[in-house]
Amino acid sequence: MKYKKPYLIAEIGINHNGSLKLAKRLIDLAKINNFDAVKFQKRTPEISTPETQKFKLRETPWGEMTYLNYKKKIEFNLNQYKQIDKYCREKKIDWFVSCWDIESFKLMKNFKFKYHKIASAMLTNYKLLEVISKSKVHTLISTGMSTYKDIDKAVKIFKKNNCKFTLLHCVSTYPANEKDLNLNCIKTLKKKYNCPIGYSGHESSVSPSVVAYLLGASIIEKHITLDRSMWGTDQSASLSNEGMKALSDILNKIPKMLGNGVKKILKDEILISKKLRYW
């Protein structure tokens, strides 16, 4: 197999906790560690919050509030995303979002993204998939919480609308346990759907993403945070600066270390052989 550095996505998601200042610090962290893109999530809370969750009470840094009000509290508006767009262009890093409802997708059409993203939770929201696939923008589709039947239907929609896509193997637990990752599914998805495959990892370690890359993942997505002890549901499933640096450094080195697979003797080996071979 021929390897090149994967497209590395820093999933900021909602780890900004509604703070534009914190979001910019996370963008800086991604840029410093040579990630290719940052990704956010966009919701219309009234639409995308399940009815069973809306009025459940939750303790937050801003006091006790309903789950719906919490979702509203951390949601960026169009003006804030325009500031993010400007900041990312200044930093020369790609950015895009995973939209959780059609209204959010319409709003995000104000920006020209290299990719769209379907979150695992949205893979069976086929009305949303229809709208996004008609945009013709290459779409990354996470496959957590989904069966082959679910994935088949999603793939059919994107093929019908002639929209390029990449499937991302994913296990949707936060953080994911390494014994549950089933990384060989990357090869299975590649064989079954004959399309580009990536990996969206929710584990808090680095090594699974490296293995995913060696199994053929051309895109690696990892949640990132300034501090894994910060408040928020995704923080513990994220990489902080140290983990991000380790992942980026390793993925950059691998293609060089693998070489071309042709056996040859190095000049330095010839010198060593003269010292060691007495016959």
C-alpha positions in Angstrom: 0.0 0.0 0.0 1.1 3.6 -0.7 0.7 5.9 2.2 0.6 9.7 2.4 -0.3 11.8 5.4 -4.0 11.7 6.2 -6.2 14.7 6.3 -6.3 15.5 10.0 -9.4 17.1 11.5 -9.6 18.6 14.9 -13.2 18.2 16.1 -13.9 21.2 18.3 -17.6 20.3 18.3 -19.1 21.9 21.4 -16.0 21.9 23.5 -15.9 25.7 23.2 -18.8 25.8 25.6 -20.3 28.7 23.8 -17.2 30.9 24.1 -15.8 32.4 20.9 -12.6 33.2 22.7 -12.2 29.5 23.7 -13.1 28.5 20.1 -10.2 30.6 18.8 -7.8 29.1 21.3 -8.8 25.7 20.1 -8.3 26.7 16.4 -4.8 28.0 17.4 -4.1 24.6 19.1 -5.1 22.7 15.9 -2.9 25.0 13.7 0.1 24.7 16.0 -0.2 20.9 15.9 -0.4 20.8 12.1 -4.0 19.7 11.8 -5.5 20.4 8.4 -9.0 21.5 9.6 -11.2 22.2 12.5 -14.8 21.2 12.7 -17.8 22.5 14.7 -21.4 21.4 15.2 -24.4 23.5 14.2 -27.9 23.0 15.6 -31.2 24.7 15.7 -31.9 23.5 19.3 -35.7 23.7 19.1 -35.5 21.3 16.1 -32.6 19.0 16.9 -33.2 18.4 20.6 -35.3 15.2 21.2 -38.6 16.0 22.9 -37.7 13.6 25.7 -34.6 15.6 26.5 -35.8 19.2 26.1 -37.1 19.8 29.6 -34.8 17.6 31.6 -32.8 19.7 34.2 -29.1 19.8 33.9 -26.3 21.3 36.2 -24.1 23.6 34.1 -21.4 26.2 34.8 -24.2 28.8 34.4 -26.5 27.1 36.9 -29.3 24.6 36.7 -31.2 24.8 33.4 -33.2 22.7 31.0 -31.3 20.7 28.5 -32.9 22.8 25.7 -31.7 26.0 27.3 -28.3 24.5 27.8 -28.1 23.7 24.0 -29.2 27.3 23.2 -26.5 28.6 25.6 -23.6 27.0 23.8 -24.8 27.5 20.2 -22.9 29.9 18.0 -25.0 32.2 15.7 -24.3 33.3 12.2 -22.3 36.3 13.2 -20.0 34.3 15.5 -19.4 31.8 12.7 -18.5 34.7 10.4 -15.8 35.6 12.9 -14.7 32.0 13.0 -14.6 31.9 9.2 -12.4 35.1 9.2 -10.1 33.7 11.9 -9.6 30.4 10.1 -8.8 32.2 6.9 -6.2 34.3 8.7 -4.7 31.2 10.3 -4.8 29.3 6.9 -6.7 26.3 8.3 -9.8 24.7 6.8 -13.0 24.7 8.8 -16.5 23.2 8.4 -19.4 22.0 10.4 -21.7 19.0 11.0 -25.3 20.3 10.7 -27.9 18.6 12.8 -31.0 19.9 11.0 -32.0 21.4 7.6 -32.4 24.9 9.0 -28.8 24.8 10.3 -27.6 23.6 6.9 -29.4 26.4 5.1 -27.7 28.9 7.5 -24.2 27.4 6.9 -24.6 27.7 3.1 -23.3 31.3 3.7 -19.9 29.7 3.8 -18.0 27.8 1.1 -16.7 24.6 2.8 -14.3 22.0 1.4 -16.4 19.3 3.1 -19.8 18.8 4.7 -20.1 16.4 7.6 -22.9 14.0 8.7 -22.6 13.2 12.4 -23.2 9.5 13.4 -26.4 10.6 15.2 -27.8 12.1 12.0 -27.0 9.2 9.6 -30.6 7.9 9.6 -32.0 11.5 9.2 -32.6 10.8 5.5 -34.4 14.1 4.8 -31.3 15.9 6.0 -29.0 13.6 3.9 -31.1 14.4 0.8 -30.7 18.1 1.3 -27.0 17.9 2.0 -26.2 15.5 -0.8 -27.9 17.8 -3.3 -25.3 20.4 -2.5 -22.7 18.3 -4.4 -20.0 19.1 -1.8 -17.9 16.1 -0.7 -19.4 14.9 2.5 -17.9 12.9 5.4 -20.3 10.4 6.9 -19.7 9.0 10.4 -21.1 5.6 10.9 -21.4 5.2 14.6 -24.7 3.8 16.0 -25.5 2.5 12.6 -26.1 -0.9 10.9 -25.1 -1.9 7.4 -28.7 -1.4 6.4 -28.6 2.2 7.7 -25.3 2.9 5.9 -26.6 1.3 2.6 -29.5 3.8 2.6 -27.3 6.7 3.2 -24.8 5.7 0.5 -27.7 5.2 -1.9 -28.9 8.8 -1.3 -25.4 10.2 -2.0 -24.9 8.1 -5.1 -28.3 9.0 -6.4 -27.5 12.7 -6.1 -24.0 12.3 -7.5 -22.4 13.7 -4.4 -18.9 12.5 -3.4 -18.6 11.0 0.1 -16.2 9.4 2.5 -17.4 7.0 5.2 -15.8 7.3 8.6 -15.7 4.3 10.8 -16.8 5.4 14.3 -17.8 4.0 17.7 -20.1 6.4 19.4 -19.3 6.1 23.0 -17.6 9.0 25.0 -14.8 8.1 25.6 -14.7 4.9 23.6 -13.1 1.8 25.1 -10.2 0.6 23.0 -11.5 -3.0 23.1 -14.7 -1.9 21.4 -13.1 0.0 18.5 -13.2 -2.8 15.9 -10.8 -1.0 13.6 -10.8 -3.9 11.1 -14.2 -2.4 10.1 -12.2 0.1 8.2 -11.2 -2.6 5.7 -14.7 -4.0 5.7 -16.3 -0.7 4.8 -13.6 -0.2 2.1 -14.4 -3.5 0.5 -18.2 -3.3 0.9 -18.7 0.3 -0.4 -15.6 0.8 -2.6 -15.2 4.4 -1.5 -12.7 6.4 0.5 -12.7 5.5 4.2 -11.7 7.5 7.3 -11.8 7.2 11.0 -13.6 9.4 13.6 -12.2 8.4 17.0 -13.8 9.1 20.4 -11.1 7.4 22.5 -8.8 9.5 24.6 -5.6 7.8 23.3 -3.5 8.3 20.2 -2.6 4.8 19.1 -6.0 3.8 17.6 -5.8 6.6 15.1 -2.3 5.5 14.0 -3.6 1.9 13.5 -6.7 3.3 11.6 -4.3 5.1 9.3 -2.3 2.0 8.6 -5.5 0.1 7.9 -6.3 2.6 5.1 -8.0 5.6 6.7 -7.3 8.7 4.5 -9.0 11.0 7.0 -8.6 11.1 10.8 -10.9 13.1 13.0 -10.3 13.6 16.7 -12.1 15.7 19.3 -9.8 18.2 20.8 -9.8 20.2 24.1 -7.6 22.6 26.0 -8.0 20.5 29.1 -9.7 17.1 29.4 -10.9 17.9 32.9 -13.0 20.9 31.6 -16.8 20.8 31.9 -18.6 19.2 28.9 -19.7 15.8 27.7 -17.0 15.5 25.0 -14.0 16.8 26.9 -12.9 13.4 28.3 -13.1 11.9 24.8 -10.8 14.5 23.4 -7.1 15.0 22.9 -5.3 17.9 24.6 -2.1 19.5 23.3 0.2 16.7 24.2 -1.9 14.0 22.5 -2.5 16.2 19.4 1.2 16.8 19.0 2.0 13.1 19.4 -0.6 12.1 16.8 0.4 14.7 14.2 4.1 13.9 14.6 3.6 10.1 14.2 1.3 10.5 11.2 3.8 12.7 9.5 6.7 10.2 10.1 4.9 7.0 9.0 5.1 7.5 5.2 8.8 8.2 5.5 9.4 5.2 7.7 7.5 2.8 5.5 9.5 3.7 2.4 8.8 2.0 -1.0 9.1 -1.6 0.1 12.1 -2.3 -2.2 15.0 -4.0 -0.4 18.3 -2.2 -0.7 21.6 -1.9 1.1 22.4 1.6 2.5 25.8 3.1 2.2 26.2 3.1 5.9 25.3 -0.6 6.0 28.2 -1.4 3.6 30.6 0.2 6.0 29.2 -1.8 8.9 29.3 -5.0 6.9 33.1 -4.5 6.3 33.6 -4.3 10.1 31.5 -7.3 10.9 31.9 -9.8 8.0 35.3 -11.5 8.4 35.0 -13.7 5.4 
